[in-house]
Amino acid sequence: MDLPRDRPLEARIESEEVGEQNRRFGIRLNDGSRVEAVLYRGDTLCVSTQVGCAVGCPFCASGAKGLGRQLTLGEMTDTVRLVHARHPLQRLTLSGIGEPLHNHAVTTRFVEWACKQNLKASLTTSGGPLPRLRTWLETVPHNGITLSVHAGTEAVRKQLVPHGPALEPLFGLLESVLPTLTRKRRKKVALAYLMMQGVSAEDSELDAFAARAVPLGVAVHLFAYNPVRTSSQKPVSRARYEAAYERLRAQGLVVRMSSAARLEANGGCGTLVALSPPPRSAEQTS
């Protein structure tokens, strides 16, 4: 994959942090903003779509300062090209900083670009706006959609995903659309549930989630929580995590545990950090 020669690069790699499972990249953009990307397993790059995020999840460092702006297509493709030059890639996932469906036009074009590069692209989303989710489910050439649900009741959903769609319309859309998809496309849809002390980890919440999820017939990613400095949310013990896994499985769900890469501190849900450019001084704006 060649770097573009007909325009200046819109992004550059500022740092590369090497962990046991992952490599975390600091990506500096031309306006001074900074986002992050994570290389999983040596061949899958997690790409950001926004500087910050407007969904407001209290457990997530990515949106702790709100939304700065959307990333451009050039910033996203340059990120991929630059990392690919160091570490050949096979897959991409729009699971970094930002809500991909809030940058819908760009992320759609990004997935189409990825297909032309023979790179399979998936995304993680809180689900809204719902008409955009329907478009992704039905027509965008993705390699997987993971819906960040994290709750079984509307009250906890509102607490954990304040500006995402409520559970009732979200699951209503899934119940309507999933039966119309091909078997192959339907198997690429999954739900994500993040285990946090005193909120999502309660048995009653798990049972309410299972009651909504079982009729859909899709897999569930049960994520362990990686704590971040911007949040007071806490992870559960390994014993509690495994008990929740067995509880969901007993109710008929196909459940997948966090991989070693997801358990690593620099690769877990909500650990990536975005920085907007510093404010311009009066001299700079005059």
Secondary structure by P-SEA (a helix, b strand, c coil): cccccccccccccccccccccbbbbbbbcccccccbbbbcccccccccccccccccccccccccccccccccaaaaaaaaaaaaaaccccccccccccccccaaaaaaaaaaaaaaacbbbbbcccccaaaaaaaaaccccccbbbbbcccccaaaaaaaccccccaaaaaaaaaaccccccaaaaaacbbbbbbbccccccaaaaaaaaaacccccccccbbbbbbcccccbbbbcaaaaaaaaaaaaaaccccccccccccccccccccbbbbccccccccccc
